[in-house]
Amino acid sequence: MTLKNKLNRLFQGKAARSYKLFQIESSLECNLECVMCPWNGLRPQEATMTWETFSRLIHYFELAESVDLTGGGEPLKNPRLVDMVQAAHQAGCEVGFSTNGVRLTPQMAERLVDAGLDWVSFSVDAASAEVYERIRYGAKFAMITEHIDALREIKRRRGIEKPRVMMVMVLMTGEHENYFELPAYIDLAYRLGVDQVIAKNLDVIVKDGDDDRRLFSHVKLPTSPIQQALETARQKADALGIQLRLYSMQPHEVTICEHNPLMSVFFNWAGEVSPCITLAYAESRIFDGQRILTPCQRFGNIQQEALPDIWDKLEYRRFRRSYEDRLQIERQATLDSMLGGPETISISLPPAPEVCRTCYYLYGV
């Protein structure tokens, strides 16, 4: 059976863009040593996706709404990143990536804009050089902010709105405490022309020490200083017209995580296929203070198999079925409520896949 026939069979009756997202790890290598990075100890010396591997994915771009070229490393370590952006753009996908910003020089920014970049997210974990450089070893705060400002100038000069620019701050306490800078971070984002700020929890906890850095709690509300920092940042963002995303400070199980493995696929740098990056690597994680074994979930390799064949494997379908059942129950409960049932309903969801039950993404933090 030809590849085209396989695609038609698998997605018969569905819209052309059957996937919301292809997350493609253009590189697992990185040029920084960040204190909270979960992937530091998992990187081989060379771990950048080859163009040959990437080319095998281009065939499927017509199935995806978006392509995110981010993985566990720095995308700009890949020498063909501009070509990757262009390929996704030409296929009609929204395309972007997250970066530490060190290599996103004004010259590189010009090339990426020309290639059709839709969004870029800068990982900047503080509003001051002192705090930032204690967290992101190897980077200079002044250089990163200059690169963000240069991208704003390129957009202004060209009279364009894309790429949409975001800044992400991983909120932490303990030795590398930074949450108190969040209000000033909003001011910084405004000065740099940033469209959105994402204040992210330290939610992938793999190595020892990171559990002590997380801000959220399983048993109590955040302290007054944390609450005050979050509320002040929210008010500033509203006043300045900056979108601000804040996550919950207490874990509460959701029906399906924001990665949505029913609509998304993660491809690591070597072509391995997983539901998400969290399930692609670490064999254990820390959840509520306990280390839990979590075997990697890799269902195939795009270098040897076609995506429809991988997606249709029994073990992959079983993994997704858990979430399909959870969504079906939630939808039925919502429908019952709309048809005159109780306004507040308590539903009992079937368990998520075992490897997901101790992942913080399933708990909305």
Secondary structure, DSSP 8 states (H G I E B T S, - for coil): --HHHHHHHHTTTS-S--EEEEEE-SBS--S-EETT-TTGGG--S--B--HHHHHHHHTTGGGEEEEE---SS-GGGSTTHHHHHHHHHHTT-EEEEEE-STT--HHHHHHHHHHT--EEEEE---SSHHHHHHHEET--HHHHHHHHHHHHHHHHHHT---SEEEEEEEE--GGG--GGGHHHHHHHHHHTT-SEEEEEE-----STTGGGT----SSS---HHHHHHHHHHHHHHHHHT-EEEE--SS----SS-TT-TTTEEEE-TT-EEESSSTTTS-SEEEETTEEEE------EETTTS-HHHHHT-HHHHHHHHHHHHHHHHHHHHHHHHHTT--SS---------GGGTT-GGGGT-
